[in-house]
């Protein structure tokens, strides 16, 4: 038995053993579960410019935001709106999908009155404090009118419990939104808009469900909509978990659809070209490569993201290129032999593999997890596919002879007159120059996934009606203690009020809007009691309030110590403001937030931060900057890979031929960028990733054209066949509803097309 045969059999057995192990491991991963990751935030780049406190606050805010589901249930009749909200809350509670469902708040009235009495001075609005110092007579005149008005119900305290009327402002001051009110009869929060009553319903997802948003959540929301529609009620609903669940379903659906279409169309093309079902064996390297890619990614990263799989499905067209380069020659050569043809192409495959691995290897140094995963997945899949092609396909196609022969010699060897070629070159050069000038290089986190417009509209409507902003823009304040925190908060709030008056932002929420510091409370009591005269509150005596009662209350104002921020937040009325106070996150620092909504002038707001004690946190803008840095990093890494590839090719093909081989991918990349410029499509990080793959495919084509010992028409047919299968996969990605994936697919499809044109033009 020949030694080469024994060696080949041993290698096949060795490869088959690893293939079996990989299959067993994949089955184990699937049975174990939790191997597929769907959380989009897991793909975001690691933050490198923020300090530890900023990162800790961002993580905490993201967790709170992701767990919240907010709904408004509305009806023209208030009673029906309350009933519908109660019914929906019960349906959600019975679903066991939520940690808590909040629709009613029924406080202990006695305890609530005690809390109001305790906080009445601390929560007195600054405008009211100023009026009491500058014009107390006017204040007491208005208060007297409210006392004698039988329809006034703004104060839960009776006059004898609140002679000065400070308690009137506590409940309204404690609401995060001035439009949302509390119904004392049923304990529900509601608002009125265009003669319709909207009831606020909130739910909190357990943290376990955030890892993999449940499909049952979407089903539950759909059932709630149908039930409310039968009652004639409307519902507006939003929440990060809903967006995540929709994105997950969308990615799974696209992955399945594109895989099936890609395989189906590729198979149809191969059957029409070779007219034999034996071409089904060409999918063996594809399956083996995908298997190794998935297993290697799960082993290295612990999980594989679904977006990596969506992008990975496009490799079907790339992995089948090598078998096609090998088998296409059988269409032109009646004496074609599988083993001999494979031996002739091994060098070509190795060169293509090394150049491609250089690109993927350097891409693994980027800071974006999805690129790291995709680089490892693609590199492993490529190695597995080429080894399977070399080791198994020759045996499976032994004594194979194509049932029909092609004659494309005339079609693939045509040439144009030189004058026409020169004119076309000039026109194309003009096209490229204008396209490059019009190109836009930018990244946006919103390109990760596109949500249905109805979901975005509902989120915007909820924010408009309630004034509650679920965005991720806020100021982070770091101070030594609570008093310093409130002082910084007040200074920042005054600056934000100025911007708000200039229409540069819609609104903001801060602790100093709610409570005054201990020093401010003491200062107000001193100024108020010193300046107040009996004539200022004489109107209260006219309606029967004893003067002695007023004097006693004024004396009592000086007795108790001021209310601290901690005491106020621990009360039931402080619950709504607890999200603005994060407490002691560092050994000697306390942290608070000022949430900002409706920013119209980004730079004006950002300039308020000093980045010593006050930090501006804008997650989306920060991520966009990180994407841009990663995109630039990927570009430099690609330049390095070009240089390394040039050194490798120069060793085997010489300087002149290497220059030609690198000119083709460079031409394809530049032309693709120009096309994107004409189409007004941004050059994003994922577009850049597509261009990296274009260069690898282009070098594969040129390496094959240089090294394959076949007639020119045979090589061109092989390149066209490979191009067609690649185009099928990436054109399908171009139809993805996710802009990032679509941009990736289009960049590769267009780039590969230009690669073939340049290859046929230069190498002939």
C-alpha positions in Angstrom: 0.0 0.0 0.0 1.5 3.4 -1.0 2.8 5.6 1.8 0.9 8.6 0.5 -2.4 6.6 0.7 -1.7 5.5 4.3 -0.8 9.1 5.2 -4.0 10.4 3.6 -6.1 7.7 5.4 -4.5 8.6 8.7 -5.2 12.3 8.2 -8.8 11.6 7.2 -9.2 9.5 10.3 -7.7 12.2 12.5 -9.9 14.9 11.0 -13.0 12.6 11.3 -12.2 12.1 15.0 -12.2 15.8 15.6 -15.4 16.2 13.5 -17.1 13.6 15.8 -15.8 15.3 18.9 -17.1 18.7 17.6 -20.5 17.1 16.8 -20.8 15.6 20.3 -19.8 18.9 21.9 -22.4 20.8 19.9 -25.1 18.4 20.9 -24.0 18.8 24.5 -24.1 22.6 24.3 -27.6 22.5 22.8 -28.9 20.0 25.5 -27.3 22.0 28.2 -28.9 25.2 26.9 -27.7 28.8 27.4 -25.2 28.5 24.6 -26.8 31.0 22.3 -26.7 34.6 23.3 -29.4 37.1 22.2 -28.7 40.2 24.4 -27.6 43.0 22.1 -25.8 44.8 24.9 -23.4 41.8 25.1 -22.0 42.9 21.8 -21.2 46.5 22.8 -17.5 47.5 23.1 -15.9 47.7 26.5 -15.9 51.2 27.9 -12.3 52.4 28.3 -12.7 56.2 28.9 -15.0 56.1 32.0 -13.8 55.7 35.5 -15.0 53.0 38.0 -17.8 55.1 39.4 -19.1 56.0 35.9 -19.0 52.3 34.9 -20.8 51.2 38.1 -23.5 53.8 37.7 -24.0 52.9 34.0 -24.4 49.2 34.8 -26.9 50.0 37.5 -28.9 52.3 35.3 -28.9 49.9 32.4 -30.2 47.1 34.7 -33.0 49.3 36.0 -33.9 50.5 32.6 -33.9 47.0 31.1 -36.2 45.6 33.8 -38.9 48.3 33.4 -42.1 47.8 31.5 -44.3 50.9 31.4 -47.9 50.9 30.0 -50.7 53.5 29.7 -54.2 52.1 29.5 -56.8 54.6 28.3 -60.5 55.0 27.8 -62.9 57.9 27.4 -64.6 56.9 30.6 -62.4 57.0 33.6 -64.1 54.1 35.4 -63.6 51.8 32.5 -60.0 52.9 32.2 -59.4 52.0 35.9 -61.2 48.6 35.5 -59.2 47.7 32.3 -55.9 48.6 34.1 -56.9 46.4 37.0 -57.8 43.5 34.7 -54.5 43.9 32.7 -52.4 44.0 35.9 -54.1 40.7 37.1 -53.3 39.1 33.7 -49.7 40.1 34.0 -49.4 38.9 37.6 -50.8 35.5 36.6 -48.3 35.1 33.8 -45.3 34.7 36.2 -43.1 36.7 33.8 -42.7 39.7 36.2 -41.1 40.2 39.5 -43.7 42.7 40.4 -46.7 44.5 38.7 -47.6 47.9 40.1 -51.0 49.5 39.3 -52.3 50.5 42.7 -50.7 52.3 45.7 -52.8 52.4 48.8 -50.8 54.0 51.6 -51.7 54.1 55.2 -53.4 57.6 55.4 -52.4 58.1 59.1 -48.8 57.3 58.3 -48.9 59.4 55.1 -50.1 62.4 57.1 -47.3 61.9 59.5 -44.8 61.8 56.7 -46.3 64.9 55.1 -45.9 66.8 58.4 -42.3 65.6 58.7 -41.3 66.6 55.2 -43.5 69.7 54.8 -40.6 72.2 55.4 -37.9 70.2 53.6 -40.0 69.8 50.5 -41.3 73.3 50.3 -40.7 74.5 46.7 -38.0 77.2 46.3 -40.6 79.6 44.7 -42.9 79.3 47.8 -40.0 79.8 50.2 -39.1 83.0 48.3 -42.7 84.2 48.4 -42.9 83.6 52.1 -39.8 85.8 52.7 -40.6 88.5 50.1 -44.4 88.6 50.2 -45.8 86.5 53.0 -49.1 88.4 53.1 -49.9 87.3 49.6 -49.1 83.7 50.5 -51.4 83.6 53.5 -54.2 85.4 51.5 -54.1 82.6 48.9 -53.9 79.9 51.7 -56.9 81.4 53.5 -58.9 81.2 50.2 -58.1 77.5 49.9 -59.2 76.8 53.5 -62.6 78.4 53.0 -63.1 76.7 49.6 -65.1 73.5 50.2 -64.0 72.0 46.9 -60.3 72.3 47.6 -58.7 69.0 48.3 -55.0 69.8 47.8 -54.0 69.0 51.3 -54.4 65.7 53.2 -53.8 67.6 56.4 -56.6 69.5 58.1 -55.9 73.2 58.9 -55.3 72.5 62.6 -52.6 70.0 61.5 -51.0 72.4 59.1 -51.7 76.1 60.1 -49.0 77.4 57.8 -50.1 75.3 54.8 -46.7 73.9 54.0 -48.1 70.4 53.6 -50.1 71.4 50.5 -47.0 71.1 48.4 -45.6 67.8 49.5 -47.6 65.4 47.3 -47.2 67.4 44.1 -43.5 68.0 44.9 -43.1 64.2 45.3 -44.4 63.4 41.8 -41.8 62.8 39.1 -44.3 64.0 36.5 -46.6 67.0 37.0 -49.1 65.5 34.7 -49.6 62.2 36.6 -52.0 62.3 39.6 -52.9 59.8 42.3 -56.5 58.7 42.7 -57.2 58.4 46.4 -60.3 56.2 45.8 -58.5 53.3 44.0 -54.8 54.2 44.5 -54.0 54.3 40.8 -51.9 56.8 39.0 -53.6 58.4 36.1 -53.5 61.4 33.7 -56.0 63.2 31.5 -55.4 64.0 27.9 -57.9 65.0 25.2 -60.9 63.9 27.4 -59.3 60.4 27.8 -58.1 58.9 31.1 -54.9 57.1 30.9 -53.9 54.8 33.8 -50.2 54.1 34.5 -49.2 50.4 34.9 -45.6 49.4 35.7 -44.0 46.0 35.8 -40.5 44.8 36.7 -38.8 41.9 34.9 -36.7 39.5 37.0 -33.0 39.8 36.1 -32.9 36.1 34.9 -35.3 37.0 32.1 -33.0 39.8 30.9 -30.4 37.4 29.8 -32.7 35.8 27.2 -35.9 37.9 26.6 -38.8 35.5 26.6 -41.0 35.0 23.6 -43.8 34.6 26.0 -43.5 38.3 26.8 -44.5 39.3 23.3 -47.4 36.8 23.4 -48.6 38.3 26.7 -48.5 41.8 25.4 -50.4 40.7 22.3 -53.1 39.0 24.5 -53.4 42.2 26.6 -54.0 44.2 23.4 -56.7 41.9 22.2 -58.4 41.9 25.6 -58.3 45.7 25.9 -59.5 46.1 22.4 -62.7 44.1 23.2 -63.3 46.5 26.1 -62.8 49.5 23.9 -59.7 50.5 25.7 -56.3 51.6 24.2 -52.9 50.6 25.4 -49.5 52.2 25.0 -46.5 50.2 26.1 -42.8 50.4 26.1 -39.7 48.8 27.8 -36.2 47.7 26.9 -37.3 44.0 27.4 -39.9 44.4 24.7 -37.3 45.8 22.3 -34.9 43.0 23.2 -37.6 40.3 22.7 -38.5 41.7 19.3 -34.9 41.9 18.3 -34.3 38.3 19.3 -37.3 37.0 17.3 -36.2 39.1 14.3 -32.7 37.8 14.4 -33.8 34.2 14.8 -36.3 34.5 12.0 -33.7 36.2 9.7 -31.0 33.6 10.5 -33.3 30.7 9.7 -34.7 32.3 6.5 -31.4 33.4 5.1 -29.7 30.1 5.9 -32.5 28.2 4.0 -32.6 30.6 1.1 -28.8 30.7 0.9 -28.4 26.9 0.8 -31.4 26.5 -1.5 -30.3 29.0 -4.1 -26.7 27.8 -3.9 -27.8 24.2 -4.4 -30.0 25.3 -7.4 -27.1 27.0 -9.0 -24.8 24.1 -8.5 -27.3 21.6 -9.9 -27.9 23.8 -12.9 -24.2 24.1 -13.5 -23.0 20.5 -12.9 -26.4 18.6 -13.4 -25.6 15.9 -10.9 -26.7 15.3 -7.3 -23.2 14.4 -6.4 -22.6 18.2 -6.0 -24.4 17.8 -2.6 -21.1 16.6 -1.3 -19.7 20.1 -1.8 -21.8 21.1 1.2 -19.8 18.7 3.4 -16.9 21.2 3.8 -19.5 24.0 4.5 -21.2 22.0 7.2 -17.9 20.9 8.7 -16.6 24.5 8.7 -19.8 25.9 10.3 -19.7 23.1 13.0 -16.1 23.9 13.9 -16.8 27.6 13.9 -19.7 27.3 16.3 -18.0 24.9 18.7 -14.7 27.0 18.8 -16.6 30.2 19.5 -18.7 28.6 22.3 -15.6 27.1 23.9 -13.6 30.3 23.7 -16.3 32.9 24.6 -18.7 30.7 26.6 -21.5 31.5 24.2 -22.1 32.5 20.6 -24.2 35.5 19.8 -27.1 35.2 17.4 -25.8 38.1 15.4 -22.5 36.2 14.9 -24.6 33.3 13.5 -26.6 35.7 11.2 -23.3 37.0 9.8 -21.9 33.5 9.8 -24.6 32.2 7.5 -23.0 34.4 4.8 -19.9 32.2 5.0 -21.8 29.5 3.1 -21.0 31.2 -0.2 -17.3 31.7 0.9 -16.6 28.2 2.2 -17.9 26.6 -1.0 -15.5 28.7 -3.1 -12.6 26.2 -2.6 -14.6 23.1 -3.7 -15.9 25.0 -6.7 -12.3 26.1 -7.7 -11.5 22.4 -7.7 -14.6 20.9 -9.3 -15.2 23.5 -12.1 -12.3 22.1 -14.1 -14.2 18.9 -14.6 -16.7 20.8 -16.9 -13.9 21.5 -19.4 -11.5 18.6 -19.1 -12.8 15.1 -20.0 -9.6 13.6 -18.5 -10.2 15.4 -15.1 -9.1 13.4 -12.1 -10.1 14.4 -8.6 -6.9 13.5 -6.7 -4.6 15.1 -9.3 -6.7 18.3 -9.5 -6.7 18.6 -5.7 -2.9 18.2 -5.5 -2.5 21.0 -8.1 -4.7 23.4 -6.0 -3.3 22.7 -2.5 -0.8 25.5 -2.8 -3.5 27.9 -3.9 -5.7 26.9 -1.0 -2.9 27.3 1.5 -2.0 30.8 0.2 -5.6 31.9 0.3 -6.0 30.5 3.7 -2.9 32.2 5.1 -3.8 35.6 3.7 -7.4 35.3 5.0 -6.3 34.2 8.4 -4.0 37.2 8.6 -7.0 39.5 8.2 -9.2 37.6 10.7 -6.4 37.2 13.2 -5.7 40.9 13.3 -9.5 41.6 13.5 -9.5 39.6 16.7 -7.5 42.5 18.3 -10.4 44.9 18.1 -12.4 45.8 21.2 -15.8 44.9 19.8 -17.0 41.4 21.0 -19.0 40.7 17.8 -16.0 41.2 15.7 -13.9 39.0 17.9 -16.5 36.3 17.8 -17.0 36.6 14.0 -13.2 36.6 13.4 -12.8 33.4 15.4 -15.9 31.8 13.9 -14.9 32.6 10.4 -11.2 31.6 10.8 -12.1 28.3 12.4 -14.8 27.6 9.8 -12.4 28.4 7.0 -9.7 26.0 8.3 -12.3 23.3 8.8 -13.7 23.7 5.4 -10.4 23.7 3.5 -9.2 20.6 5.4 -12.5 18.8 4.6 -12.2 19.8 1.0 -8.6 18.5 0.7 -9.1 15.3 2.7 -12.5 14.0 1.8 -13.8 15.4 -1.5 -11.2 13.7 -3.8 -12.3 10.3 -2.5 -16.0 11.2 -2.9 -15.4 12.3 -6.5 -13.1 9.5 -7.5 -13.8 8.4 -11.1 -16.2 11.3 -11.5 -16.8 12.7 -14.9 -19.0 15.6 -15.7 -22.1 14.5 -17.6 -21.8 17.6 -19.9 -19.1 19.9 -21.0 -19.2 23.8 -21.1 -17.9 25.9 -23.9 -17.6 29.5 -22.5 -14.5 30.3 -24.4 -16.1 33.0 -26.5 -18.2 34.4 -23.8 -15.5 34.7 -21.2 -12.7 35.9 -23.5 -14.3 38.9 -25.1 -12.5 42.2 -25.2 -13.5 45.8 -26.0 -11.7 48.3 -28.4 -9.0 50.2 -26.6 -10.7 53.6 -27.2 -13.9 52.3 -25.6 -11.9 50.9 -22.7 -10.1 54.2 -22.1 -13.4 56.1 -22.1 -15.0 53.6 -19.6 -11.9 53.9 -17.4 -12.2 57.7 -17.3 -15.9 57.6 -16.6 -15.4 55.1 -13.9 -12.6 57.2 -12.3 -14.9 60.2 -12.3 -17.7 58.0 -10.7 -15.3 56.8 -8.0 -13.9 60.3 -7.2 -17.4 61.8 -6.8 -18.5 58.8 -4.7 -15.5 59.0 -2.4 -16.2 62.7 -1.9 -19.9 62.0 -1.0 -19.1 59.1 1.3 -20.1 59.4 4.9 -18.1 57.7 7.7 -20.2 57.4 10.8 -21.6 54.8 13.2 -24.8 54.8 15.2 -26.0 52.3 17.8 -29.4 52.5 16.3 -28.0 50.6 13.3 -27.9 47.4 15.5 -31.5 46.8 15.1 -34.6 48.6 13.7 -37.7 48.4 15.8 -41.2 48.5 14.3 -42.3 52.2 14.0 -45.4 51.4 16.1 -43.2 50.5 19.1 -41.1 53.6 18.7 -44.2 55.8 18.4 -45.7 54.2 21.6 -42.5 54.9 23.5 -42.5 58.5 22.3 -46.2 59.0 23.2 -45.7 57.6 26.7 -42.8 60.0 27.2 -44.9 62.9 25.9 -47.9 62.2 28.1 -46.2 61.3 31.3 -43.0 63.4 31.1 -41.1 60.3 32.1 -38.0 59.9 30.1 -36.7 56.3 29.7 -33.5 57.5 27.9 -29.9 57.1 29.0 -28.8 60.7 29.2 -28.0 62.1 32.6 -25.5 63.9 34.7 -23.5 62.0 37.3 -22.7 64.0 40.5 -19.9 62.8 42.8 -19.6 64.5 46.2 -18.1 64.0 49.7 -21.4 64.0 51.5 -25.2 64.5 50.9 -25.0 68.3 51.6 -22.3 68.9 49.1 -24.2 66.6 46.7 -27.4 68.8 47.0 -25.3 72.0 46.6 -23.8 70.7 43.3 -27.2 69.4 42.2 -28.8 72.9 42.9 -26.0 74.7 40.9 -26.4 72.3 38.0 -30.2 72.5 38.1 -30.1 76.3 37.9 -28.0 76.1 34.8 -30.3 73.5 33.3 -33.3 75.7 34.0 -31.6 78.4 31.9 -31.1 76.0 29.0 -34.7 74.8 29.4 -35.9 78.4 29.1 -33.8 78.7 25.9 -35.5 75.6 24.5 -32.2 73.7 24.5 -33.7 70.8 26.4 -37.3 69.8 27.4 -36.8 69.0 31.0 -34.8 67.4 33.8 -35.3 65.7 37.2 -33.0 66.4 40.1 -32.9 66.0 43.9 -32.7 69.7 44.5 -36.0 70.2 42.7 -37.5 68.0 45.4 -35.8 68.7 48.6 -33.7 71.6 50.1 -30.5 70.9 51.9 -30.3 71.0 55.7 -28.5 74.4 55.6 -31.2 75.8 53.3 -33.9 74.6 55.7 -32.2 76.3 58.7 -31.6 79.5 56.7 -35.2 79.7 55.6 -36.6 79.2 59.1 -34.3 81.9 60.4 -35.2 84.4 57.7 -38.9 83.6 57.7 -39.4 83.8 61.4 -37.3 87.0 61.7 -39.2 88.9 58.9 -42.7 87.6 59.5 -45.1 90.1 61.2 -48.6 89.4 62.7 -50.1 91.6 60.0 -48.8 89.2 57.4 -51.0 86.3 58.5 -53.9 88.5 59.8 -56.1 87.1 57.1 -56.0 83.7 58.9 -57.4 85.3 62.0 -60.2 86.8 60.0 -61.4 83.2 59.0 -61.1 82.0 62.6 -57.6 80.7 63.0 -56.3 81.6 66.5 -53.3 83.9 66.5 -51.8 81.8 69.3 -51.9 78.7 67.1 -49.8 80.5 64.4 -47.3 81.7 67.0 -46.9 78.2 68.4 -46.3 76.7 65.0 -43.7 79.4 64.3 -41.9 78.6 67.5 -42.0 74.9 66.7 -40.3 75.5 63.4 -37.0 76.2 65.2 -37.1 73.1 67.4 -36.7 69.9 65.3 -33.5 69.4 63.4 -33.7 69.7 59.7 -34.7 66.7 57.6 -31.7 65.0 55.9 -31.7 63.7 52.4 -31.4 60.1 53.7 -34.5 60.6 56.0 -36.6 62.0 53.1 -35.6 59.2 50.7 -36.4 56.5 53.2 -40.0 57.7 53.5 -42.8 56.4 51.4 -42.9 59.7 49.5 -39.2 59.5 48.7 -39.7 56.2 46.7 -40.0 58.0 43.4 -36.8 59.9 43.9 -34.6 57.0 45.0 -33.5 56.4 41.4 -31.7 59.8 41.6 -29.7 58.9 44.6 -27.2 56.0 44.4 -25.6 56.5 47.8 -22.0 55.5 48.6 -20.5 53.8 45.6 -16.9 54.6 46.6 -15.3 54.6 50.0 -15.6 58.3 50.6 -18.0 59.4 47.9 -21.8 59.7 47.4 -23.3 59.7 44.0 -26.5 61.3 42.6 -28.1 61.7 39.2 -29.8 64.5 37.3 -31.8 63.0 34.4 -32.2 65.1 31.3 -34.8 64.7 28.6 -35.4 66.2 25.2 -31.8 67.5 24.6 -31.9 69.9 21.6 -28.4 71.3 21.9 -26.0 68.6 22.8 -22.9 70.7 23.2 -24.6 73.3 25.5 -25.6 70.5 27.8 -22.3 68.7 27.7 -20.4 71.9 28.6 -22.0 71.9 32.0 -19.9 68.9 33.1 -16.5 69.6 34.7 -15.5 65.9 34.7 -14.2 66.2 38.3 -17.5 66.1 40.2 -20.1 66.4 37.5 -19.9 64.0 34.6 -22.1 63.9 31.5 -23.3 60.4 30.7 -24.7 59.7 27.2 -24.5 56.0 26.5 -25.5 56.2 22.9 -23.1 59.0 22.0 -20.4 57.2 23.9 -21.0 53.9 22.1 -21.1 55.7 18.7 -17.7 57.1 19.6 -16.4 53.7 20.6 -17.7 52.2 17.3 -15.9 54.9 15.4 -12.7 54.2 17.3 -13.1 50.5 16.6 -13.8 51.2 13.0 -10.6 53.2 12.7 -8.8 50.5 14.5 -10.1 47.9 12.1 -9.0 50.1 9.2 -5.4 50.3 10.5 -5.4 46.6 11.2 -6.4 46.0 7.7 -3.6 48.1 6.4 -1.2 46.0 8.5 -2.7 42.8 7.2 -2.2 44.2 3.6 1.5 44.7 4.4 1.8 41.3 5.9 0.0 39.7 3.0 2.2 41.6 0.6 5.3 40.2 2.3 3.8 36.7 2.1 2.8 37.0 -1.6 6.1 38.7 -2.5 8.0 35.6 -1.3 6.0 33.3 -3.6 5.1 35.5 -6.6 7.6 38.4 -6.7 7.1 42.1 -6.4 5.4 42.8 -9.7 2.8 40.0 -9.4 2.2 40.9 -5.7 1.5 44.5 -6.6 -1.1 43.3 -9.1 -2.7 40.9 -6.6 -3.0 43.6 -4.0 -4.2 46.2 -6.5 -7.4 44.1 -7.1 -8.7 44.1 -3.5 -7.7 47.8 -3.1 -9.7 48.7 -6.3 -12.7 46.7 -5.0 -12.6 48.4 -1.6 -12.3 51.9 -3.1 -15.0 51.3 -5.6 -17.4 49.9 -3.0 -16.9 53.0 -0.8 -17.7 55.1 -3.8 -20.9 53.2 -4.5 -21.9 53.7 -0.8 -21.3 57.4 -1.3 -23.6 57.6 -4.3 -26.3 55.6 -2.5 -25.9 57.9 0.6 -25.2 54.9 2.8 -22.8 55.4 5.8 -19.5 53.6 6.0 -20.0 52.1 9.4 -18.0 49.6 11.4 -19.9 46.7 9.9 -19.3 48.1 6.4 -15.6 48.2 7.2 -15.8 44.6 8.4 -17.4 43.7 5.0 -14.6 45.5 3.2 -12.1 43.4 5.1 -13.8 40.2 3.9 -13.8 41.6 0.4 -10.1 41.9 0.4 -9.7 38.3 1.5 -12.1 37.0 -1.2 -10.3 39.1 -3.9 -6.9 37.7 -2.9 -8.4 34.2 -3.1 -9.5 34.9 -6.6 -6.2 36.3 -7.7 -4.2 33.5 -6.0 -6.3 31.0 -7.9 -5.9 32.8 -11.2 -2.1 32.9 -10.7 -1.5 29.4 -9.4 -4.1 27.1 -11.0 -2.7 25.2 -14.0 -5.9 25.4 -16.1 -6.9 27.2 -19.2 -8.0 30.8 -18.7 -11.7 30.1 -19.5 -11.7 27.3 -16.9 -10.3 29.6 -14.2 -12.7 32.4 -15.1 -15.6 30.0 -14.9 -14.5 28.8 -11.5 -14.2 32.4 -10.3 -17.6 33.3 -11.7 -19.1 30.2 -10.0 -17.5 31.1 -6.7 -18.6 34.7 -7.1 -22.2 33.6 -7.8 -22.4 31.5 -4.6 -20.9 34.3 -2.5 -23.2 36.9 -4.0 -26.2 34.8 -3.2 -25.3 34.7 0.5 -24.4 38.4 0.9 -27.1 39.8 -1.3 -29.6 38.0 1.0 -27.9 39.7 4.0 -28.3 43.0 2.2 -32.1 42.6 2.6 -31.8 42.2 6.4 -34.0 44.5 8.4 -31.0 45.2 10.7 -29.0 48.1 9.1 -25.7 46.9 10.4 -26.2 43.4 8.9 -27.6 44.9 5.7 -24.6 47.2 5.3 -22.2 44.3 5.9 -24.0 42.2 3.2 -24.1 45.0 0.6 -20.5 45.9 1.1 -19.3 42.4 0.5 -21.7 41.8 -2.4 -20.6 45.0 -4.2 -17.0 44.5 -3.4 -16.9 40.9 -4.7 -18.5 42.0 -7.9 -15.8 44.7 -8.4 -13.2 42.1 -7.4 -14.2 39.8 -10.3 -14.3 42.7 -12.8 -10.8 43.7 -11.7 -9.5 40.2 -11.7 -10.7 39.5 -15.3 -9.4 42.9 -16.4 -5.9 42.7 -14.9 -5.2 39.0 -15.0 -5.9 37.9 -18.6 
